[in-house]
């Protein structure tokens, strides 16, 4: 399996993605320190944002500009990090779904950076970050009604279907990470304004938490304009 971002490099040359591939996970055991990590992540995000609206933070502002660049109104379809950070700051909580997802949500909030992931065993072929030709069928997470992509929309896709709409807005239901997931792939989406060292730190922290919480073996890399194709395994 490869990750290939050549389809967006010309339009978004400064984008870089943290990529983490994990094998042999146990995703059924709750993580005992999850509540503490969630609280720490929310506290750190609040400190970074301060008294300003969350949309003014440079990471969120840059992603809102990216959404507008491919025809998506960010106030209607919020980038995933913005939606998660805003909700956590308002409620003081993060959702509890399963260990792997809970841990990447912690890292996403702490670093204010969009993240997502797929069950690697449900992905068909390679994973591409590319622009859609439009009219591609997509079943959103938790939904039964299919949608269609619009032309120029940035999507994650495998060889058969769309995996995520609007870059990181909504994952597909068919490839979601569940309690039964044993092999997974996760992505940290960085706009050009998000520095490489931030991506690398988030990637290292995610790997550390997953090793502790789920076991397994991991491979990490960063895809960018210099190395747009990453072999995952």
MIFIDREN-811182 format. One record per residue (C-alpha): residue number from 1; residue in one letter; y, x, z. Coordinates in nm, 3 decimals. Example, Ala and Ser with C-alpha at 12.3 -4.5 7.8 and 13.67 -1.06 7.14 Angstrom:
+------+------+---------+---------+---------+
: resi : resn :      py :      px :      pz :
+------+------+---------+---------+---------+
:    1 :    A :  -0.450 :   1.230 :   0.780 :
:    2 :    S :  -0.106 :   1.367 :   0.714 :
+------+------+---------+---------+---------+
This chain:
+------+------+---------+---------+---------+
: resi : resn :      py :      px :      pz :
+------+------+---------+---------+---------+
:    1 :    X :   0.000 :   0.000 :   0.000 :
:    2 :    X :   0.348 :   0.123 :  -0.093 :
:    3 :    X :   0.702 :   0.017 :  -0.006 :
:    4 :    X :   0.925 :   0.029 :  -0.313 :
:    5 :    X :   1.302 :  -0.028 :  -0.296 :
:    6 :    X :   1.390 :   0.094 :  -0.646 :
:    7 :    X :   1.480 :  -0.265 :  -0.739 :
:    8 :    X :   1.795 :  -0.262 :  -0.524 :
:    9 :    X :   1.904 :   0.103 :  -0.533 :
:   10 :    X :   2.157 :   0.066 :  -0.817 :
:   11 :    X :   2.330 :  -0.229 :  -0.651 :
:   12 :    X :   2.301 :  -0.095 :  -0.294 :
:   13 :    X :   2.281 :   0.286 :  -0.322 :
:   14 :    X :   2.362 :   0.357 :   0.044 :
:   15 :    X :   2.093 :   0.133 :   0.191 :
:   16 :    X :   1.818 :   0.293 :   0.398 :
:   17 :    X :   1.515 :   0.128 :   0.555 :
:   18 :    X :   1.306 :   0.235 :   0.849 :
:   19 :    X :   0.941 :   0.161 :   0.771 :
:   20 :    X :   0.660 :   0.146 :   1.026 :
:   21 :    X :   0.296 :   0.085 :   0.940 :
:   22 :    X :   0.049 :   0.017 :   1.222 :
:   23 :    X :  -0.331 :  -0.004 :   1.223 :
:   24 :    X :  -0.582 :  -0.114 :   1.485 :
:   25 :    X :  -0.344 :  -0.309 :   1.709 :
:   26 :    X :  -0.430 :  -0.537 :   2.000 :
:   27 :    X :  -0.160 :  -0.803 :   1.977 :
:   28 :    X :  -0.317 :  -1.046 :   2.223 :
:   29 :    X :  -0.227 :  -0.878 :   2.553 :
:   30 :    X :   0.116 :  -0.966 :   2.701 :
:   31 :    X :   0.350 :  -0.673 :   2.758 :
:   32 :    X :   0.416 :  -0.646 :   3.134 :
:   33 :    X :   0.767 :  -0.496 :   3.103 :
:   34 :    X :   0.886 :  -0.736 :   2.832 :
:   35 :    X :   1.134 :  -0.928 :   3.048 :
:   36 :    X :   1.298 :  -0.605 :   3.167 :
:   37 :    X :   1.324 :  -0.469 :   2.812 :
:   38 :    X :   1.472 :  -0.795 :   2.688 :
:   39 :    X :   1.737 :  -0.798 :   2.961 :
:   40 :    X :   1.825 :  -0.434 :   2.898 :
:   41 :    X :   1.857 :  -0.496 :   2.524 :
:   42 :    X :   2.087 :  -0.796 :   2.575 :
:   43 :    X :   2.301 :  -0.600 :   2.822 :
:   44 :    X :   2.333 :  -0.309 :   2.580 :
:   45 :    X :   2.422 :  -0.537 :   2.289 :
:   46 :    X :   2.689 :  -0.706 :   2.500 :
:   47 :    X :   2.835 :  -0.368 :   2.594 :
:   48 :    X :   2.852 :  -0.263 :   2.228 :
:   49 :    X :   3.014 :  -0.588 :   2.118 :
:   50 :    X :   3.249 :  -0.621 :   2.416 :
:   51 :    X :   3.497 :  -0.908 :   2.422 :
:   52 :    X :   3.524 :  -0.940 :   2.045 :
:   53 :    X :   3.323 :  -1.194 :   1.845 :
:   54 :    X :   2.978 :  -1.063 :   1.749 :
:   55 :    X :   3.077 :  -1.090 :   1.382 :
:   56 :    X :   3.335 :  -0.814 :   1.435 :
:   57 :    X :   3.075 :  -0.554 :   1.532 :
:   58 :    X :   3.048 :  -0.309 :   1.239 :
:   59 :    X :   2.672 :  -0.360 :   1.194 :
:   60 :    X :   2.703 :  -0.737 :   1.174 :
:   61 :    X :   3.023 :  -0.729 :   0.968 :
:   62 :    X :   2.860 :  -0.497 :   0.714 :
:   63 :    X :   2.559 :  -0.724 :   0.679 :
:   64 :    X :   2.778 :  -1.031 :   0.632 :
:   65 :    X :   2.948 :  -0.844 :   0.345 :
:   66 :    X :   2.606 :  -0.758 :   0.198 :
:   67 :    X :   2.504 :  -1.124 :   0.208 :
:   68 :    X :   2.821 :  -1.227 :   0.028 :
:   69 :    X :   2.754 :  -0.962 :  -0.237 :
:   70 :    X :   2.438 :  -1.143 :  -0.352 :
:   71 :    X :   2.584 :  -1.492 :  -0.329 :
:   72 :    X :   2.486 :  -1.599 :   0.022 :
:   73 :    X :   2.740 :  -1.749 :   0.262 :
:   74 :    X :   2.670 :  -1.569 :   0.593 :
:   75 :    X :   2.807 :  -1.851 :   0.807 :
:   76 :    X :   2.537 :  -2.079 :   0.660 :
:   77 :    X :   2.257 :  -1.820 :   0.648 :
:   78 :    X :   2.309 :  -1.557 :   0.915 :
:   79 :    X :   2.160 :  -1.208 :   0.883 :
:   80 :    X :   1.866 :  -1.190 :   1.126 :
:   81 :    X :   2.028 :  -0.948 :   1.371 :
:   82 :    X :   2.342 :  -1.160 :   1.392 :
:   83 :    X :   2.145 :  -1.477 :   1.459 :
:   84 :    X :   1.927 :  -1.310 :   1.723 :
:   85 :    X :   2.214 :  -1.130 :   1.898 :
:   86 :    X :   2.439 :  -1.438 :   1.906 :
:   87 :    X :   2.161 :  -1.653 :   2.050 :
:   88 :    X :   2.061 :  -1.395 :   2.312 :
:   89 :    X :   2.420 :  -1.341 :   2.427 :
:   90 :    X :   2.469 :  -1.715 :   2.458 :
:   91 :    X :   2.146 :  -1.792 :   2.645 :
:   92 :    X :   2.073 :  -1.460 :   2.816 :
:   93 :    X :   1.721 :  -1.477 :   2.674 :
:   94 :    X :   1.507 :  -1.364 :   2.384 :
:   95 :    X :   1.218 :  -1.570 :   2.245 :
:   96 :    X :   0.861 :  -1.491 :   2.348 :
:   97 :    X :   0.628 :  -1.513 :   2.046 :
:   98 :    X :   0.367 :  -1.236 :   2.058 :
:   99 :    X :   0.382 :  -0.877 :   2.177 :
:  100 :    X :   0.455 :  -0.705 :   1.843 :
:  101 :    X :   0.724 :  -0.955 :   1.742 :
:  102 :    X :   0.875 :  -0.960 :   2.091 :
:  103 :    X :   0.907 :  -0.581 :   2.087 :
:  104 :    X :   1.076 :  -0.563 :   1.748 :
:  105 :    X :   1.316 :  -0.834 :   1.862 :
:  106 :    X :   1.404 :  -0.617 :   2.162 :
:  107 :    X :   1.481 :  -0.321 :   1.936 :
:  108 :    X :   1.672 :  -0.538 :   1.689 :
:  109 :    X :   1.905 :  -0.669 :   1.961 :
:  110 :    X :   1.949 :  -0.333 :   2.134 :
:  111 :    X :   2.054 :  -0.159 :   1.811 :
:  112 :    X :   2.214 :  -0.467 :   1.650 :
:  113 :    X :   2.016 :  -0.407 :   1.334 :
:  114 :    X :   1.806 :  -0.650 :   1.126 :
:  115 :    X :   1.430 :  -0.614 :   1.149 :
:  116 :    X :   1.123 :  -0.794 :   1.025 :
:  117 :    X :   0.752 :  -0.754 :   0.982 :
:  118 :    X :   0.438 :  -0.876 :   0.809 :
:  119 :    X :   0.067 :  -0.892 :   0.879 :
:  120 :    X :  -0.047 :  -0.614 :   0.644 :
:  121 :    X :  -0.387 :  -0.777 :   0.586 :
:  122 :    X :  -0.213 :  -1.082 :   0.438 :
:  123 :    X :   0.008 :  -0.882 :   0.203 :
:  124 :    X :  -0.125 :  -0.859 :  -0.152 :
:  125 :    X :  -0.070 :  -0.523 :  -0.320 :
:  126 :    X :   0.256 :  -0.336 :  -0.257 :
:  127 :    X :   0.582 :  -0.445 :  -0.092 :
:  128 :    X :   0.905 :  -0.447 :  -0.292 :
:  129 :    X :   1.267 :  -0.495 :  -0.194 :
:  130 :    X :   1.429 :  -0.627 :  -0.509 :
:  131 :    X :   1.653 :  -0.887 :  -0.666 :
:  132 :    X :   1.489 :  -1.218 :  -0.750 :
:  133 :    X :   1.490 :  -1.359 :  -1.101 :
:  134 :    X :   1.529 :  -1.702 :  -0.941 :
:  135 :    X :   1.288 :  -1.992 :  -0.909 :
:  136 :    X :   1.029 :  -1.796 :  -0.711 :
:  137 :    X :   0.839 :  -2.008 :  -0.460 :
:  138 :    X :   0.873 :  -1.937 :  -0.087 :
:  139 :    X :   0.734 :  -2.109 :   0.224 :
:  140 :    X :   0.960 :  -2.039 :   0.524 :
:  141 :    X :   0.825 :  -1.944 :   0.865 :
:  142 :    X :   0.714 :  -2.256 :   1.051 :
:  143 :    X :   0.768 :  -2.486 :   0.752 :
:  144 :    X :   0.538 :  -2.667 :   0.511 :
:  145 :    X :   0.796 :  -2.746 :   0.242 :
:  146 :    X :   0.842 :  -2.479 :  -0.024 :
:  147 :    X :   1.177 :  -2.346 :  -0.141 :
:  148 :    X :   1.282 :  -2.156 :  -0.453 :
:  149 :    X :   1.487 :  -1.838 :  -0.463 :
:  150 :    X :   1.811 :  -1.811 :  -0.656 :
:  151 :    X :   1.881 :  -1.550 :  -0.923 :
:  152 :    X :   2.014 :  -1.222 :  -0.781 :
:  153 :    X :   1.906 :  -1.298 :  -0.427 :
:  154 :    X :   1.764 :  -0.990 :  -0.251 :
:  155 :    X :   1.407 :  -1.049 :  -0.134 :
:  156 :    X :   1.105 :  -0.874 :   0.004 :
:  157 :    X :   0.800 :  -0.952 :  -0.210 :
:  158 :    X :   0.444 :  -0.838 :  -0.264 :
:  159 :    X :   0.251 :  -0.850 :  -0.589 :
:  160 :    X :   0.207 :  -1.228 :  -0.566 :
:  161 :    X :   0.476 :  -1.395 :  -0.360 :
:  162 :    X :   0.809 :  -1.377 :  -0.177 :
:  163 :    X :   0.780 :  -1.241 :   0.176 :
:  164 :    X :   1.140 :  -1.275 :   0.298 :
:  165 :    X :   1.438 :  -1.464 :   0.157 :
:  166 :    X :   1.798 :  -1.343 :   0.162 :
:  167 :    X :   1.691 :  -0.986 :   0.247 :
:  168 :    X :   1.620 :  -1.055 :   0.616 :
:  169 :    X :   1.714 :  -1.417 :   0.678 :
:  170 :    X :   1.372 :  -1.584 :   0.691 :
:  171 :    X :   1.014 :  -1.451 :   0.667 :
:  172 :    X :   0.729 :  -1.627 :   0.490 :
:  173 :    X :   0.486 :  -1.831 :   0.694 :
:  174 :    X :   0.177 :  -1.695 :   0.517 :
:  175 :    X :   0.233 :  -1.332 :   0.618 :
:  176 :    X :   0.376 :  -1.376 :   0.969 :
:  177 :    X :   0.257 :  -1.155 :   1.254 :
:  178 :    X :   0.033 :  -1.350 :   1.493 :
:  179 :    X :  -0.180 :  -1.283 :   1.801 :
:  180 :    X :  -0.468 :  -1.204 :   1.566 :
:  181 :    X :  -0.277 :  -0.943 :   1.364 :
:  182 :    X :  -0.451 :  -0.605 :   1.369 :
:  183 :    X :  -0.255 :  -0.421 :   1.098 :
:  184 :    X :   0.115 :  -0.465 :   1.034 :
:  185 :    X :   0.418 :  -0.329 :   0.854 :
:  186 :    X :   0.772 :  -0.352 :   0.994 :
:  187 :    X :   1.111 :  -0.283 :   0.840 :
:  188 :    X :   1.446 :  -0.184 :   0.988 :
:  189 :    X :   1.719 :  -0.286 :   0.742 :
:  190 :    X :   2.029 :  -0.065 :   0.745 :
:  191 :    X :   2.339 :  -0.133 :   0.540 :
:  192 :    X :   2.530 :   0.176 :   0.423 :
:  193 :    X :   2.757 :   0.145 :   0.730 :
:  194 :    X :   2.463 :   0.181 :   0.972 :
:  195 :    X :   2.403 :   0.550 :   1.028 :
:  196 :    X :   2.069 :   0.716 :   0.962 :
:  197 :    X :   2.039 :   0.842 :   1.321 :
:  198 :    X :   2.062 :   0.481 :   1.442 :
:  199 :    X :   1.774 :   0.384 :   1.213 :
:  200 :    X :   1.567 :   0.681 :   1.326 :
:  201 :    X :   1.629 :   0.607 :   1.694 :
:  202 :    X :   1.537 :   0.242 :   1.649 :
:  203 :    X :   1.224 :   0.342 :   1.457 :
:  204 :    X :   1.116 :   0.587 :   1.729 :
:  205 :    X :   1.176 :   0.334 :   2.005 :
:  206 :    X :   0.986 :   0.062 :   1.820 :
:  207 :    X :   0.691 :   0.296 :   1.767 :
:  208 :    X :   0.692 :   0.396 :   2.135 :
:  209 :    X :   0.693 :   0.035 :   2.256 :
:  210 :    X :   0.422 :  -0.072 :   2.012 :
:  211 :    X :   0.196 :   0.217 :   2.113 :
:  212 :    X :   0.238 :   0.120 :   2.476 :
:  213 :    X :   0.208 :  -0.254 :   2.424 :
:  214 :    X :  -0.042 :  -0.286 :   2.140 :
:  215 :    X :  -0.217 :   0.049 :   2.102 :
:  216 :    X :  -0.307 :   0.142 :   1.745 :
:  217 :    X :  -0.204 :   0.420 :   1.509 :
:  218 :    X :   0.131 :   0.435 :   1.331 :
:  219 :    X :   0.300 :   0.593 :   1.033 :
:  220 :    X :   0.679 :   0.594 :   1.005 :
:  221 :    X :   0.920 :   0.682 :   0.726 :
:  222 :    X :   1.267 :   0.609 :   0.593 :
:  223 :    X :   1.314 :   0.475 :   0.240 :
:  224 :    X :   1.647 :   0.545 :   0.072 :
:  225 :    X :   1.796 :   0.638 :  -0.266 :
:  226 :    X :   1.647 :   0.989 :  -0.238 :
:  227 :    X :   1.300 :   0.857 :  -0.156 :
:  228 :    X :   1.279 :   0.494 :  -0.266 :
:  229 :    X :   0.899 :   0.468 :  -0.274 :
:  230 :    X :   0.705 :   0.519 :   0.050 :
:  231 :    X :   0.324 :   0.521 :   0.070 :
:  232 :    X :   0.224 :   0.336 :   0.383 :
:  233 :    X :  -0.149 :   0.413 :   0.383 :
+------+------+---------+---------+---------+
